[in-house]
């Protein structure tokens, strides 16, 4: 018998929990910074490579997500059976090298190929981190830990805006890709030697024993995930919410510059602050709320995201309609704060619903749906909508595209309310 659970040791192989979480969060910052650089530098890249909004939507959305989502499944299955830290380190090195290649792109085709390579590398970043955190922190602290880890996207976006826009304004749009890629390669080496591999299932309530050679295969793991209605609906609701997040974030910089008159230097300061403070405080606050309310009412994993999306909608519409970038950015702060409330909630919920030996693959499958729907379709939809509206609204095509995006707020909220109802129905048979 292969025992996958052991009593929690006093430390984490010589490393504190805070250090491990900090390292994983920094890797996620780089992960998201690499992912967002093309969107942040959309205007100079469009000018340099002569690409349309639709092409930009494809390269930041569908083409990237095609590899990022599907490669994550076999990578997650492998990580559940091997060393998750080494998988994370290798992935970080791969996507960082591909980021450098983005800066070398001389045409649209080369940029597409480089972004696909970034997607392949980033597929091994987040799912192993979810599982490492779940085996480093006890259940009652996971919401906060996941909230801190998920500061990666806002910090990555904010640093990308500030760092990337500043370097691009001072030198060239290619320079940020070289700098960020080099930092990522160094970080990959640091993760390999400094982050320990935690014991699987160390904080779970009962030992989990799996006979050697009898671990569920990849096909069975996929069937088990999507056969669980709670997990399937959680993934679908998160995908709808992510559709909004990526549809907005991948075009916000271009919208503010082209239709609201912001300069690259202003973006580097004011938009960076809005993203960092708005998304960062929102994700951290949502993790705290989950730890406080989900212990008493498990449906809070779904009701909190649903409420946040409903409240954010009118402010998003105000952002799109504003006549000056200063007003638009002030209104955008509220959606930036609320849009990502779903992320710590859903990740914590899913990680708590599956066995320790399937946490990486469960995280990969969650990200498959979340990012195939959100990252793959959200920016693609906004970019195509902008191209469609350009004939009738040549100066406000992105504004119209954002109006077309707005109904997804209500769709995502309804999906989370459905999940809340399913959680309540399953409560007698579930472990709170």
C-alpha positions as CSV (number, residue, x, y, z in Angstrom):
1,X,0.0,0.0,0.0
2,X,1.2,3.5,-0.8
3,X,0.2,5.8,2.0
4,X,-0.4,9.4,0.6
5,X,-1.2,10.9,4.1
6,X,1.1,11.3,7.0
7,X,0.9,13.2,10.3
8,X,1.8,16.8,9.8
9,X,5.5,17.4,10.5
10,X,6.5,20.3,12.7
11,X,7.9,22.3,9.7
12,X,7.8,22.2,6.0
13,X,11.1,20.5,5.3
14,X,13.1,23.4,6.9
15,X,11.1,26.1,5.2
16,X,8.4,28.2,6.8
17,X,4.9,28.3,5.4
18,X,5.2,32.0,4.7
19,X,8.3,31.6,2.7
20,X,6.8,28.8,0.6
21,X,3.7,30.9,0.0
22,X,5.8,33.9,-0.9
23,X,7.8,32.0,-3.4
24,X,4.8,30.5,-5.0
25,X,3.1,33.9,-5.1
26,X,6.1,35.5,-6.8
27,X,6.2,32.8,-9.4
28,X,2.5,33.5,-10.1
29,X,3.3,37.2,-10.4
30,X,5.8,36.3,-13.1
31,X,3.3,33.9,-14.6
32,X,0.6,36.6,-15.0
33,X,3.1,39.3,-15.8
34,X,4.3,37.3,-18.8
35,X,0.7,36.5,-19.8
36,X,-0.4,40.2,-19.7
37,X,2.6,41.9,-21.4
38,X,1.1,41.7,-24.8
39,X,-2.2,43.2,-23.6
40,X,-0.4,45.9,-21.6
41,X,1.8,46.9,-24.6
42,X,-1.1,46.4,-27.1
43,X,-0.9,49.9,-28.6
44,X,2.9,49.9,-29.5
45,X,2.7,46.2,-30.6
46,X,-0.2,47.0,-32.9
47,X,1.7,49.9,-34.3
48,X,4.9,47.9,-34.7
49,X,3.4,44.7,-36.2
50,X,0.3,46.2,-37.8
51,X,-2.3,43.9,-36.2
52,X,-6.0,44.4,-35.7
53,X,-8.1,44.2,-32.5
54,X,-9.4,40.8,-33.7
55,X,-5.8,39.5,-34.2
56,X,-4.9,40.9,-30.8
57,X,-7.9,39.1,-29.2
58,X,-6.8,35.8,-30.8
59,X,-3.1,36.0,-29.7
60,X,-3.9,37.1,-26.1
61,X,-7.0,34.8,-25.9
62,X,-7.7,31.8,-28.0
63,X,-4.2,30.9,-29.3
64,X,-2.7,31.2,-25.9
65,X,-5.5,29.4,-24.1
66,X,-5.5,26.5,-26.6
67,X,-2.2,25.3,-25.4
68,X,-2.3,26.7,-21.8
69,X,-5.6,24.8,-21.0
70,X,-5.1,21.4,-22.6
71,X,-1.4,21.0,-21.8
72,X,-2.3,21.6,-18.1
73,X,-4.2,18.3,-18.0
74,X,-1.3,15.9,-18.6
75,X,1.0,18.1,-16.7
76,X,-1.4,18.0,-13.7
77,X,-1.7,14.2,-13.9
78,X,2.1,13.9,-14.0
79,X,2.6,16.3,-11.1
80,X,0.2,14.3,-8.9
81,X,2.5,11.3,-9.4
82,X,5.9,13.0,-9.2
83,X,7.5,16.1,-7.6
84,X,5.2,19.1,-7.9
85,X,8.0,21.6,-7.1
86,X,10.2,20.3,-9.9
87,X,7.3,20.5,-12.4
88,X,6.7,24.1,-11.3
89,X,10.4,25.0,-11.7
90,X,10.6,23.5,-15.1
91,X,7.5,25.2,-16.2
92,X,8.7,28.6,-15.0
93,X,11.9,28.2,-16.9
94,X,10.1,27.3,-20.1
95,X,7.5,30.1,-20.1
96,X,10.3,32.6,-19.2
97,X,12.4,31.6,-22.2
98,X,9.3,31.8,-24.5
99,X,8.6,35.4,-23.1
100,X,12.0,36.4,-24.4
101,X,11.0,34.9,-27.8
102,X,7.9,37.2,-27.8
103,X,10.3,40.2,-27.8
104,X,12.1,38.8,-30.8
105,X,9.0,38.4,-32.9
106,X,9.2,40.2,-36.2
107,X,5.7,39.5,-37.5
108,X,2.3,38.3,-36.3
109,X,3.0,34.7,-37.0
110,X,6.1,34.7,-34.9
111,X,4.3,36.4,-32.1
112,X,1.5,33.7,-32.2
113,X,4.1,30.9,-32.0
114,X,5.9,32.5,-29.1
115,X,2.7,33.1,-27.2
116,X,1.7,29.4,-27.7
117,X,5.1,28.4,-26.2
118,X,4.4,30.7,-23.2
119,X,1.0,28.9,-22.8
120,X,2.7,25.5,-22.8
121,X,5.1,26.6,-20.0
122,X,2.4,28.4,-18.0
123,X,0.3,25.2,-18.0
124,X,2.6,23.8,-15.4
125,X,2.5,26.8,-13.1
126,X,-0.7,27.2,-11.2
127,X,-2.1,23.7,-10.7
128,X,1.0,22.4,-8.9
129,X,1.0,25.5,-6.8
130,X,-2.7,25.0,-5.7
131,X,-1.8,21.5,-4.5
132,X,1.4,22.6,-2.7
133,X,-0.5,25.2,-0.8
134,X,-3.3,22.8,0.1
135,X,-0.6,20.4,1.6
136,X,1.2,23.3,3.3
137,X,-1.8,25.0,5.1
138,X,-4.6,23.4,7.1
139,X,-8.1,23.6,5.8
140,X,-9.2,26.5,8.0
141,X,-6.3,28.7,6.7
142,X,-6.5,27.7,3.0
143,X,-8.9,30.5,2.0
144,X,-6.5,33.2,3.2
145,X,-3.5,31.3,1.7
146,X,-5.3,31.0,-1.6
147,X,-6.2,34.6,-1.4
148,X,-2.6,35.7,-0.9
149,X,-1.4,33.3,-3.6
150,X,-4.0,34.8,-6.0
151,X,-2.5,38.2,-5.5
152,X,-0.3,37.0,-8.3
153,X,-2.7,38.3,-11.1
154,X,-3.2,41.8,-9.7
155,X,0.5,42.2,-8.7
156,X,1.6,40.8,-12.0
157,X,-0.8,43.0,-13.9
158,X,0.2,46.1,-11.9
159,X,3.9,45.4,-12.2
160,X,3.5,44.7,-15.9
161,X,1.7,48.0,-16.4
162,X,4.2,50.0,-14.4
163,X,7.4,48.1,-15.4
164,X,6.4,47.2,-18.9
165,X,4.9,50.5,-19.9
166,X,7.8,52.5,-18.4
167,X,10.5,50.4,-20.2
168,X,8.5,50.6,-23.5
169,X,8.1,54.3,-23.2
170,X,11.8,54.8,-22.5
171,X,13.2,52.3,-24.9
172,X,11.1,49.9,-27.0
173,X,8.1,47.5,-26.5
174,X,10.5,44.5,-26.9
175,X,12.7,45.4,-23.9
176,X,10.1,44.4,-21.2
177,X,9.9,40.9,-22.7
178,X,13.6,40.4,-22.4
179,X,13.8,41.7,-18.8
180,X,10.8,39.7,-17.5
181,X,12.0,36.6,-19.2
182,X,15.5,36.8,-17.7
183,X,14.0,37.3,-14.2
184,X,11.8,34.3,-14.7
185,X,14.7,32.0,-15.6
186,X,16.6,33.0,-12.3
187,X,13.4,32.4,-10.3
188,X,12.9,28.9,-11.8
189,X,16.4,27.9,-10.5
190,X,15.5,29.4,-7.0
191,X,12.3,27.4,-6.8
192,X,14.0,24.2,-7.7
193,X,16.6,24.5,-4.8
194,X,14.6,26.5,-2.2
195,X,11.0,25.3,-2.1
196,X,10.4,21.8,-0.5
197,X,7.9,19.3,-1.7
198,X,5.2,18.9,1.0
199,X,3.7,15.6,2.1
200,X,0.5,14.9,0.2
201,X,-2.7,15.0,2.3
202,X,-0.8,16.0,5.5
203,X,-3.7,18.2,6.8
204,X,-6.6,16.1,5.7
205,X,-8.8,14.6,8.3
206,X,-8.2,10.9,7.6
207,X,-5.3,8.9,6.0
208,X,-5.8,8.3,2.3
209,X,-4.4,5.0,1.1
210,X,-4.1,4.0,-2.5
211,X,-2.7,0.6,-3.6
212,X,0.5,0.9,-5.6
213,X,-0.2,0.9,-9.3
214,X,-4.0,1.5,-8.7
215,X,-4.0,5.3,-8.7
216,X,-6.8,6.6,-11.0
217,X,-5.6,7.0,-14.6
218,X,-5.9,10.3,-16.5
219,X,-9.2,9.3,-18.1
220,X,-10.7,8.3,-14.8
221,X,-9.6,11.4,-13.1
222,X,-11.2,13.5,-15.8
223,X,-14.4,11.5,-15.6
224,X,-14.5,11.8,-11.8
225,X,-14.1,15.5,-11.9
226,X,-16.8,16.2,-14.6
227,X,-19.0,13.5,-13.1
228,X,-19.2,15.5,-9.9
229,X,-21.9,18.1,-10.5
230,X,-20.6,20.4,-7.8
231,X,-17.2,20.5,-9.4
232,X,-18.5,20.8,-13.0
233,X,-20.8,23.8,-12.1
234,X,-18.1,25.5,-10.1
235,X,-15.8,25.3,-13.1
236,X,-18.4,26.6,-15.5
237,X,-19.4,29.5,-13.2
238,X,-15.7,30.4,-12.8
239,X,-15.3,30.2,-16.6
240,X,-18.1,32.7,-17.0
241,X,-16.6,35.1,-14.4
242,X,-13.2,34.7,-16.0
243,X,-14.7,35.6,-19.4
244,X,-15.4,39.0,-17.9
245,X,-12.0,39.3,-16.2
246,X,-10.0,38.6,-19.3
247,X,-12.3,40.3,-21.8
248,X,-11.9,43.5,-19.7
249,X,-8.2,43.3,-18.7
250,X,-6.9,42.3,-22.1
251,X,-8.4,45.4,-23.7
252,X,-8.5,47.9,-20.9
253,X,-5.2,49.5,-21.6
254,X,-5.9,49.8,-25.3
255,X,-9.4,51.3,-24.5
256,X,-8.0,53.9,-22.1
257,X,-5.3,54.9,-24.5
258,X,-7.2,54.9,-27.8
259,X,-10.7,56.0,-26.7
260,X,-10.0,57.9,-23.5
261,X,-6.8,59.7,-24.3
262,X,-4.4,58.2,-21.7
263,X,-0.7,58.2,-22.6
264,X,1.7,55.3,-22.0
265,X,3.3,57.2,-19.1
266,X,-0.1,57.8,-17.5
267,X,-1.0,54.2,-17.9
268,X,2.3,53.2,-16.2
269,X,1.3,55.2,-13.1
270,X,-2.5,55.5,-12.7
271,X,-3.7,52.3,-14.3
272,X,-1.0,50.3,-12.5
273,X,-2.2,51.7,-9.2
274,X,-5.8,50.9,-10.0
275,X,-5.0,47.3,-10.9
276,X,-2.7,46.7,-8.1
277,X,-4.8,48.2,-5.3
278,X,-8.2,47.2,-6.8
279,X,-7.6,43.6,-7.8
280,X,-5.1,43.0,-4.9
281,X,-7.3,44.2,-2.1
282,X,-10.3,42.5,-3.7
283,X,-8.7,39.1,-3.9
284,X,-7.2,39.3,-0.4
285,X,-10.6,40.4,1.0
286,X,-12.4,37.6,-0.7
287,X,-10.1,35.0,0.8
288,X,-10.7,36.5,4.3
289,X,-14.5,36.4,3.7
290,X,-14.4,32.8,2.6
291,X,-12.5,31.7,5.7
292,X,-15.0,33.6,7.9
293,X,-18.3,32.6,6.3
294,X,-17.7,29.2,4.5
295,X,-16.9,27.5,7.8
296,X,-20.5,28.1,9.0
297,X,-22.2,28.1,5.6
298,X,-20.5,26.2,2.8
299,X,-22.7,27.9,0.2
300,X,-20.7,31.0,0.8
301,X,-18.2,29.7,-1.7
302,X,-20.8,30.5,-4.3
303,X,-23.0,33.3,-2.9
304,X,-20.1,35.7,-2.2
305,X,-18.9,35.6,-5.9
306,X,-22.5,35.9,-7.1
307,X,-23.1,39.1,-5.0
308,X,-19.8,40.6,-6.0
309,X,-20.6,40.3,-9.7
310,X,-24.0,41.9,-9.4
311,X,-22.6,44.9,-7.5
312,X,-19.8,45.3,-10.0
313,X,-22.0,45.5,-13.1
314,X,-23.3,49.1,-12.9
315,X,-19.7,50.4,-12.2
316,X,-18.4,48.5,-15.2
317,X,-21.1,50.1,-17.4
318,X,-20.1,53.5,-16.0
319,X,-16.5,52.9,-16.8
320,X,-17.3,52.1,-20.5
321,X,-19.5,55.2,-20.8
322,X,-17.2,57.7,-19.1
323,X,-16.1,60.6,-21.3
324,X,-12.7,61.1,-19.6
325,X,-10.1,58.5,-18.5
326,X,-9.9,60.0,-15.0
327,X,-13.7,59.3,-14.4
328,X,-13.5,55.9,-16.2
329,X,-10.6,54.7,-14.1
330,X,-12.3,55.8,-10.9
331,X,-15.4,53.8,-11.8
332,X,-13.3,50.8,-13.0
333,X,-11.7,50.5,-9.5
334,X,-14.9,48.9,-8.2
335,X,-15.1,46.1,-10.8
336,X,-11.3,45.5,-10.4
337,X,-12.0,45.0,-6.7
338,X,-15.0,42.7,-7.1
339,X,-14.5,40.8,-10.4
340,X,-12.0,38.3,-9.0
341,X,-13.9,37.5,-5.7
342,X,-14.7,34.2,-7.4
343,X,-11.1,33.0,-7.7
344,X,-10.1,32.2,-4.1
345,X,-13.6,31.0,-3.4
346,X,-13.7,28.5,-6.3
347,X,-10.2,27.3,-5.9
348,X,-10.5,26.7,-2.2
349,X,-13.8,24.9,-2.7
350,X,-12.5,22.5,-5.4
351,X,-9.3,21.7,-3.5
352,X,-11.4,20.8,-0.4
353,X,-13.7,18.6,-2.4
354,X,-11.1,16.2,-3.9
355,X,-8.7,13.7,-2.5
356,X,-5.1,14.8,-1.8
357,X,-3.7,12.6,-4.6
358,X,-5.8,14.3,-7.3
359,X,-5.5,17.9,-6.3
360,X,-3.1,18.9,-9.1
361,X,-5.3,17.3,-11.8
362,X,-8.4,18.8,-10.2
363,X,-6.8,22.2,-10.3
364,X,-5.7,21.7,-13.9
365,X,-9.3,20.7,-14.9
366,X,-10.7,23.7,-13.1
367,X,-8.3,25.9,-15.0
368,X,-9.1,24.1,-18.2
369,X,-12.8,25.2,-18.1
370,X,-12.0,28.5,-16.4
371,X,-9.4,29.6,-18.9
372,X,-10.8,27.9,-22.0
373,X,-14.1,29.8,-21.5
374,X,-12.5,32.9,-19.9
375,X,-9.1,33.4,-21.4
376,X,-9.8,31.6,-24.6
377,X,-13.2,33.2,-25.4
378,X,-13.3,36.5,-23.4
379,X,-10.6,38.5,-25.2
380,X,-11.5,36.8,-28.5
381,X,-15.1,37.9,-28.1
382,X,-14.2,41.5,-27.2
383,X,-11.7,41.8,-30.0
384,X,-14.1,40.4,-32.7
385,X,-16.9,42.6,-31.3
386,X,-14.7,45.7,-31.6
387,X,-13.9,44.9,-35.2
388,X,-17.6,44.3,-35.9
389,X,-18.6,47.7,-34.4
390,X,-15.8,49.6,-36.0
391,X,-17.7,50.4,-39.2
392,X,-20.6,52.1,-37.3
393,X,-18.6,53.4,-34.3
394,X,-15.1,54.0,-35.6
395,X,-14.0,56.0,-32.6
396,X,-15.8,53.9,-29.9
397,X,-15.7,50.3,-31.1
398,X,-14.2,49.0,-27.9
399,X,-16.8,50.9,-25.9
400,X,-19.5,49.1,-27.8
401,X,-17.6,45.8,-27.3
402,X,-17.6,46.3,-23.5
403,X,-21.3,47.0,-23.6
404,X,-21.7,43.6,-25.4
405,X,-19.6,42.0,-22.6
406,X,-21.8,43.4,-19.8
407,X,-24.6,40.6,-19.8
408,X,-22.0,38.1,-18.9
409,X,-22.0,39.6,-15.4
410,X,-25.6,38.4,-14.9
411,X,-24.9,35.0,-16.5
412,X,-21.9,34.3,-14.2
413,X,-23.9,35.4,-11.1
414,X,-26.8,33.1,-12.0
415,X,-24.3,30.2,-12.4
416,X,-22.8,30.8,-9.0
417,X,-26.3,30.9,-7.5
418,X,-27.0,27.5,-9.1
419,X,-23.8,26.3,-7.4
420,X,-24.9,27.6,-4.1
421,X,-28.2,25.7,-4.4
422,X,-26.3,22.5,-5.2
423,X,-24.0,23.0,-2.3
424,X,-27.0,23.4,0.1
425,X,-28.6,20.3,-1.3
426,X,-25.4,18.2,-0.8
427,X,-24.7,19.6,2.6
428,X,-25.8,16.5,4.6
429,X,-23.5,14.3,2.6
430,X,-20.6,16.7,2.5
431,X,-17.8,17.5,4.9
432,X,-18.1,21.2,5.9
